[in-house]
């Protein structure tokens, strides 16, 4: 028996993992003493058993090295691929709505003065921002747990470093400066053009803009690996379902006067949003490690999600967010005494969780079978995420003065940016080293 293990159980055998977190190679060592028949069955059934039987620690390390060297193919979650692709297209739509919002105080370089008081795009923005980021983190946590099982912790770290770290670095020195230049050009500011372009990246890297998501995701991966090394298991329902009320408590200290959790744009994590998004990431890991299967009936959560959105949006517009009352920062005592403001924040969190579950159930119902188009779009959306922001700003700047309806302007921005991204992905990314870095190597169809 391993010194770290509390003893094998039938559940451990069912999960192909020991109580202490060791995989099937170490389990053969654990079970050899108490039940050699079961131990021999595990050894003959698992292709991963090649570790020495000198002890649990050595066996676990050997297994981890083998999994990193020769990862086994795992199940493909076509429904989650489709959900990830749809969410990324919604992100482009979200950023495209900024220039047609009725609020003139909204900080965006391009604003269309012809919008008036039309609330259409404000509602569209709130619906999207209320659940997009939590959904991304939840799916990322689920896939991180899957990679842990396939490749081991070392393989997970190397895989995420390549898929996230490399794009993040080049995004900071290329995409962020280009976005800053696009904002300066479209807003009429000339300061960024007063010094050489090669200096600009080193001034802009601290403002992560939309790449903050990759930065937070890398931090969560590092924390995930650390906790797994310490022996934390992501399977206890009593523990991991508790992150839902924890995320609700964290929403009570959010400060941005927008629907949904706060966004951050700096390298230094902001505590409340950081731990709020961490709840979704680690809950996604629990869904996979705990064997919780996405079911079609989850889509019924969309109905209470709509009710939570209506109440949260209405309370937000009337009473502000917990950190702002009437557009100005509130005192802590007044902030916590405003029950309607806090109720609005709780409705926002409820909407995020219900939309996550409902969207997963809906896409499981529609996209549960293999589909090449969905897989292609899922691959393309990573490239879309990286490069879309400067394209959106430039497209808005080009059409804002056209004598046409702002509804048509919005549709032109969305269509032109999406088409540009998909064309560049097919021609310059998918079958090149860029595509291999983002999604792994792809081969052309015969």
Buried (B, 14 or more C-beta within 10 A) or exposed (E): BBEBBEEBEEEBBEBBBBBBBBBBBBBBBBBBEEBEEBBEBBBEEBEBBEBEBEBBBBBBBBBBBBBBEEBEEEEEBBBBBBBBBBBBBBBBBBBBBBBBBBEEEEEBBBBBEEBEEBBBBBBBBBBBBBBBBBBBBBBBBBBBBBBBBBBBBBBBBBBBBBBBBEBBEEBBBEBBBBBBBBBBBBEEEEEBEEEEEEEBBEEBBEBBBBBBBBBBBBBBBEBBBEBBEEEBBBBEEEBBEEBBEBBBBBBBBBBBBBBBBBBBBEEEBBEBBBBBBBBBBBBBBBBBBBEBEBEBEBBBBBEBBBEBBEBBBEBBBEBBBBBBBEEEEBEEEEBBEBEEBBBBBBBBBBBBBBBBBBBBBBBBBBBBEEBEEBBBBBBBBBBBBBBBBBBBBBBBBBBBEEEEEBEEBBEBBBEBBBEBBBEBBBEEBBBEEBBBBBBEEBEEEE
